[in-house]
Amino acid sequence: MTDETTTSRLSAVAARYFTQLAPDAELRTIPLEGEAGVCVVHAARGGGKIYVAPDESVLFVGSAMDFDAGLAAFLAGTRTPPEKFIRPTA
């Protein structure tokens, strides 16, 4: 289990990314086993999950992917590049 300070830091990373995708998202943090990081969930329709590793690398998965499938991909090393979170301006 990830300690509270680390959980807060990793949750803040996901919150910054979610702010770019859904500015008013209500988020819930789930600490991952074995100090693997956290999963931050935006549970609204069309939301998703951002898994954050201790090194602050992330994996975003859409709401269609269940928690365990996303976790398996995350633990296998799949990551979302930060530039994928930038919304097009036009």
C-alpha positions in Angstrom: 0.0 0.0 0.0 1.3 3.5 -0.9 1.8 5.9 2.0 -0.4 8.9 2.5 2.2 11.5 1.3 3.0 9.6 -1.8 -0.7 8.9 -2.5 -1.4 12.7 -2.3 1.5 13.5 -4.6 0.5 10.9 -7.2 -3.2 11.9 -6.9 -2.2 15.5 -7.7 -0.4 14.3 -10.9 -3.6 12.6 -12.1 -5.8 15.6 -11.1 -3.6 17.9 -13.2 -4.2 15.7 -16.2 -7.9 15.3 -15.6 -8.1 19.1 -15.4 -7.1 19.2 -19.0 -9.7 16.6 -20.0 -12.6 17.5 -17.7 -12.0 20.6 -15.6 -14.8 20.0 -13.0 -14.3 16.2 -12.7 -15.1 14.6 -9.3 -12.2 12.3 -8.6 -11.6 9.3 -6.3 -8.2 7.8 -5.5 -7.5 4.1 -5.1 -4.1 3.2 -3.7 -2.6 0.2 -5.6 -1.1 -2.8 -3.9 2.7 -3.3 -3.6 3.5 0.4 -3.8 2.6 0.4 -7.5 1.1 3.8 -7.3 -2.5 5.0 -7.4 -5.5 4.9 -9.7 -7.6 8.1 -9.9 -11.1 7.6 -11.2 -13.5 10.0 -12.8 -16.6 7.9 -12.5 -19.0 10.0 -14.6 -20.2 8.8 -18.0 -17.3 9.3 -20.5 -14.8 9.6 -17.6 -11.9 7.2 -17.2 -9.1 6.2 -15.0 -5.5 7.5 -14.7 -3.0 5.1 -13.1 0.0 6.9 -11.7 3.3 5.2 -11.0 5.7 6.3 -8.2 7.9 7.9 -10.9 4.8 9.9 -12.0 4.4 8.2 -15.4 0.7 7.6 -16.1 -1.7 5.4 -18.0 -5.1 6.8 -19.0 -7.8 4.4 -19.8 -11.4 5.2 -20.9 -14.4 4.3 -18.9 -15.1 1.3 -21.2 -12.0 -0.5 -19.8 -12.6 -2.1 -16.4 -10.2 -1.5 -13.4 -8.5 -4.9 -13.6 -7.8 -4.7 -17.4 -6.3 -1.2 -16.9 -4.3 -2.3 -13.9 -2.8 -5.2 -15.9 -1.8 -2.9 -18.7 -0.3 -0.4 -16.2 1.7 -3.1 -14.4 2.9 -4.4 -17.7 4.4 -1.0 -18.4 2.0 0.6 -20.8 2.0 4.4 -20.4 0.3 7.4 -22.0 2.6 10.1 -23.3 2.0 13.5 -21.5 1.3 15.2 -24.9 -1.8 13.1 -25.3 -3.5 15.1 -22.6 -3.2 18.4 -24.5 -6.5 19.5 -26.0 -6.4 20.8 -29.5 -7.1 24.6 -29.6 -9.0 24.6 -32.9 
